[in-house]
Amino acid sequence: MSFPAVLERGDDFLSEYPRRSRAWAFVSHAACVLVVGTSKLILNVAYRPEVTGLEKLDAALERSKRENRGIITVMNHMSVVDDPFLWGCLPWKYFRDVDVIRWGLAASNVCFKGTFLSYFFSAGKILSTERFGRGPFQPSLDATVRLLSPDDTMDPEFMFIPSQKASLLPWIKSPLTQKIKEIDSKPYHPPVMRHCPSWIHVFPEGFVCQLQPPHSNSMRYFRWGASRLVLEPTVPPIIVPIFSTGFEMIQPESGAENIFERYLPQNYGQEIKVVIGDPVDDKVIEDFRKEWKNLCEKNYDKNNPKDLSHELKFGKKARDLRSRVAAELRQNVLNIRNQLGFNPEDPRLKDPKFWKRYTNSKGLSDPDIKFIGKNWAVKEYQAKVKSYDEFGNELKDD
C-alpha cells in the first residue's frame, strides 16, 4: 500500500538524472553492457561460473510483464564483486533491453564519491544509499518503491486513501495526485522512460559478510529497507531469492587494504556457484501487505494523510512487521544455502540485536565469531560517513 508523498519523493529522486532521455537510455545501456561484458570476460577466462535455476528467474520475469508487477531479487552479500560479477554469470539475453536490466542500490560513500562515479553508477542503474543510521526512510528507498510501482498504477485505486472522508482534503491536494489528474491539462510524465515493470536487485545485509570457519557463507540479518520494497509498492512484487558462493574468493576481504589485492582478482580457477530459488509464496506477501494496510488505516497522520506517519515509521507494530518481513526474506535465501550442504548457520547470526552488540564491541562480545578482514559495519572503518540520530536525521557537527 503506497502513500502519494512516498511516490512523489521517489519521482523527485529519480528525476535528478535525465532518465526520460533517449540519450540517457543509450548511455545507461552502454554502461551496463560494458560492465557485464568485462565481468563475463574475467569470469569465463579465469573462473568456473555455474548458475542453477535460471528457468525460475525467466518465469518470474515473464510473470512480471504478464501480471504488471515489479520483481525483486534478494541475495547474500559476500564480496565487493557480487555486483557486477553476478550479472556476468547470466546469459546475454538479460541485457539486450535496458528496461529489463536490473536496478540496484549502493553505498554513497563508496560508489558516489565524486561527479564521475556518481554519473557512472547512476547510468548503471544504481541508486545512491546512505548507511550507518540513515535508516530505511531515505530518498533512494522511496525511489525504489516508486520503481516497483508500474506507471499505470499511479492512480488513487492503488494508493492509501483514509477511509474517513474528512481526511481526504490534504490527500486530494497532493502534488502527485494533481499530476495524476492532469491538473492544468499537464499530463503526468514518469521520471523514468520504460515499457515494462522494473527489476530491483538488493543485498539486504547492507555490508559484505565474510566470516571465518565454521561460519563460512553465513549472513548478517536483513535490514528494513528490503521490507519497504515488499510492503509499499502499489502492487505486490514478485520476490526471487538467490544464494551465491565463490565470489568471496575472487575478492577476499583479507586483502581489502592491499591496493593490488583489492583491485586484482584472486584465486584463479575458483568455482563460482549462483543458485536461484523458487519465488516467495504470493500468499505470504499478500498477508504481510494486508497487515501493513491495516496498520496504515489505524495509524495514519490525520493532518498529513498522504505520507507515512511517525507511528508507521517508528511505532512498535510497524517495526515488528518490517522485522518479520525481513526475516522471511532472509529465510528464503537461507533455505538455498542449507540445500548446498554448508554447516548449519549459527542462530545468533539472524538476530539484529546480536549484530548491534557484536559491531559496537568490534567483535569482543562474541569472540568465537571472526571476520575475514574487517567488519565494515563498524563506522570508524569507513571514510566520509555522516552521523544520524535514531530517526535517521543527520547530525551536524558543532
N, C-alpha and C positions, 0 to 999 in steps of 0.2 A: 504494500500500500504506500503510495507516494504522496509527498506533500509538495504543492506547487513551488514553494520557495526553495526546496532542495533541488528540484529540476532546474529552476531558474539560475541558481548558483552554478549548477553543473554546466548550463549553457554558457554562462559568463566565463568560466574557467576554460572550456573548450574553445571559446572564441578568441583566446589570447593569441592563437596562431591561425593563419588563413586556411582553415581546414575545409572550407567550401570551394576553394580554388582548384581548378583542374591542374594548374601548375604545381600546387602543393601536393595533390594526389600523385602526380608523376614523380616528384622528388621523394615522397614518402615510400612509394612502391620501389623506387630505385634503391633507397637506403636499406629497406628490408631485404631485398633480393641480394644486395651486396653482402650484407652481414650473414644471411643464410648461406649464400654460396661459399663464402670464406669458411664458415663453420663446417659445411659439408666437405670441403677440401681437406681440412685438418683432420676431421673425424675419419673419413674414408681412407686417407693415406696413412695415418699414424695410429688409429684405434680400431676397435671392433664393435661398432654400434649394432644393437639389436632392439627392435621395437615389437612389442606384443600387444595386441588388442586394437590395432588401427581400425578394424571394422566397427568397433564401438564408437570411436571418435567420428568416423564417417557417418554412422547412423545418427549420432547426436547432432551433427552439423546439418544433416538433411532435415531432421525434425525441427531444428531451429528455424529453418526457412519455411518449412511447411506450416508450422504452428505459430509463426511470427513471435518467437521468443528468443531472448538473448541466451548465450551459452557461457558458462563459467567452467574453466578447468582449474583444479586446485592441486598443487604438487608440493612435496617436501623440498627443502632448500638446503642442499649440502655443499654448494660450490658457487663461487662468483661467476662461473661459466655455465651454470644451469640454463640461464637465458643469456646468450643465444644458442648454445650448443644443442639444447633440446630440439630447437627448430631445424638444426642441421641433420637430425635423425629422421625427420619426417620427409615424405615424398614431395616433389616439386609442385604437385597439384594443389597443395595448401597455400601456395604463394603466387599463383597466377593472377589472382584478383586481389587488389589492395583492400577491398572491403571485407574479404574473408580472413585476411591476416589478423592475428590476434592483437588486442590491446594489452598493455601491461602497466605495472606500477614500479617505480624505482626510487631509491633514496635521493633526495635533493642534494645532500651534502657530498654525495659520491658521483652521481651521474649528471648533475645540473650545476656544476661549479663555475661555469663561465658561459659566455654567449654561444661559442661554437658547440660545446657539448649540449647546451640546452636545446639548440636547434636540431642537432643531430639526433638526440634521443627523442625529441618531440616528433621529428619526421619519422622515426622508427616506431611510432605509435606507443610511446611510453609517457606516462603521466608522472610529474614530479610530486613526491610524497615526503612529508616531514615525519621523522621518527622521534624517539626519546621524549614522549609525553604529549606530543601534539594530539594524539588520540584519533578516533575514527571519524570525528566531525570536522573534516577539513575539505577544502575545495576539490582536491583530486578524487576523494571518495564520493563527493556529490556528483562529480563528472562521470565517475564510473557507474553510479546508479542511473544517471541520465543515458549513458551509452547502452545500458542493458534494458532501457525503456524504448521500444520501437517508436519511430517518429509518428506513426499514425495512431499511437495511443496517448498522444499529448492532448487529452480530452478529459473533461470532468468525470466521465464514466469510469476512468481508470485511476482517479486520484482520490485522496481522502477529502471528504466533504462532511463537516459536522452534521449530525442528524438534527440538531436544534436549528430551526430556521433563523432564529435571532442572531446566530453566529455566522451567517453566510455573507454579510456585507463585506467584512475585511477580505474574505476569500475571493469574492467577485472582483474586488479591486486589485487583486494580484496582477502584477505586470505580465506574468506568464499567461494568466487567464485572459488578459486583454489581448495578448498576441494571438492566442488560440482563436479567439472570437473575431480576429481581424478588425480590431477597433481602428477607426480612421482609414479603413479599406487597405491597410498594410498587412499583407499576408505574413504568417509566421514562417521564418526560414530557420530550419535546424542548423546548429553550429558545425555539423559535420556532413559532408556530402557522402551519402551511402545508399545502397539499393537493397540491403538485407540487414537483418539483426546482427548486432556486434558480438564478437567473441572476446571475452576477458580472461586472461590467464593470470593467476595470482599465486604467490608464495606466502600463505597466511602466517608463517612463523615470523616473518619480518626481518630475520637475520639468518645468515648462514649458520648451520649447526653441524660441526664435525667433532664427534666425541671419540675418545679412545676406547678400545675394547675393555669390557664386554658390551659396551653401549653403542657400538658402531651402527650407523644407519638409523639411529633413533632421531626423534623430532622434538622440537620445542612445542609449547602449547600454541594453538591457533588464535589469532587476535580478532578483535571485534569488527575490524573493518570488513572482513570477509562476511560477517553476519549481516551487515548492512546490505551487501550485494544480494543476499538471499531475500531479505525482508522487504526492501524498499522499492525495487523497480515496479513499474506499472503493471507488468505481467510476471508471473513466476519464471525464473530462469531454469534452464536445463543445466545440471551440475555433473561434471565428469571428473572423478579422482584419477590422479596419476602418481606413480611412485617411480623414482629413478635411483640408480646406483651406478657408480663408476665415475661420474663427473668429479667427485671429490678427489680422485686420483690424478686427474688432469691438472687440477689446481689445488693441491693440498695446502691447508692453512698453516702448516709448519713452515712454509716458505713465504708467507704473506708479507714479511718485512724485508725480504731479499728482492731487490728490483728485478733480477734476472729470473728467479723462480716465480715471481708474481706474474710476470708478463710473458713467460715462455712456457708452453705446455710441458708437462712432466709425465713420466711413466708410460712411455710409448708402448703400444701393443695392448694396453688395458682394455678389458671388455666393458662396454657400456650397455646397461640394460634400462629400457624405458617400458614400463608396464602400464597400460591404460585399462582402468577398471570399468565396471558397469555404472551407469548413471545413478545418482542418488534417487531413491524412490520418489516419484512426484507427490505421493500422498504425504510423505514426511515433510516435504517442502510446503505443501498446502496447509498442513496442520500448523506449522510454525507461522505462516503468514496470517492465518486466521487468528492466532493468538496475538500477533502484532496488531492486527486490525482492531481487535477488542481493546487492547491497551490504548490505541490511538483514540478510540471513542471515549474512553474513560478519562484520559489524561491530557487531552489537547489543551492548548492555551486559548481560552475564550477571547482574549484580547488580540491574539495573533494566530488564528486557526490554520493559516496557510503554511506554518512552519513547525518544526519539531519543538516541543516544549522542553523546559528544563527536566521535567519528570520523565519524558520519553527519551531523553539523552542519558540522564544520570540517576533516575529512580531505580530502586531495588529490583522491581519486577522487570523493567526493561533491561537492566544489566544481566539479570538471571536468564532472560530469554536469549540475549546475544551470546552468553556463555554456553548455553545448551546448543545453539545453532553451530557455534564454532567447534564445540566438542563433537558434534555429529559429523561435520566435515572432516575433522581430524581422524575420526574412527574409520571413515570410508577409505582414507589414504592408508591408515594403519593396517586395515584388512588386507590390502595388497602386499604390504611389507611382510605381514605374517605368512602369506602364501608362498613367499620366496625363501622361507626357511631360516631367517635370521634368528638370533637369540631373542627370546621374549623381551619386549620392552619393559624397562623399569617403570612401574606405575607412577612413580614420582614425577616422571617427565611430562605427563599430561596436565599437571596441576599448575596453574598460573602462580599460585602462592609459593610453590617451590621455586619457580624461576625468579620471582622477585627477591626471595631470600638469597638464593644462590648468586644472582647477579650483584645484588647490593654488597654481598660479602666477598665478591670476587672468587667464589668457589669454596671459601673456607667453611661454609655452613655444611657442605656435603662433600668432603674431600675424596670420597670414593668415585665421584663422577668428575672426569677430567676432560678438558677440551684438547683437541689438536690445535696448536697455536692459541690464539686469544678468543675469548668470548666477546664478540664485537658488540654485544648489547650493553657492555659497560661503557658508559658515556665518555669517560675520560680517555678512552682509546680512540675516539673519533675526533676529527677536526671540524671546526666551524659548525658546531651543533648548537641550536638555540635551546633555551630553557622555557618550560611551560608549567603552569600550575595544574592542579588536579582536574580542572575543567578544560584543559587544552588552550588556555590563554597564554600568549607569550609574555614572559617576564623580562622587563627591561633592566639593564644594568644601571645602578645608581651612579 
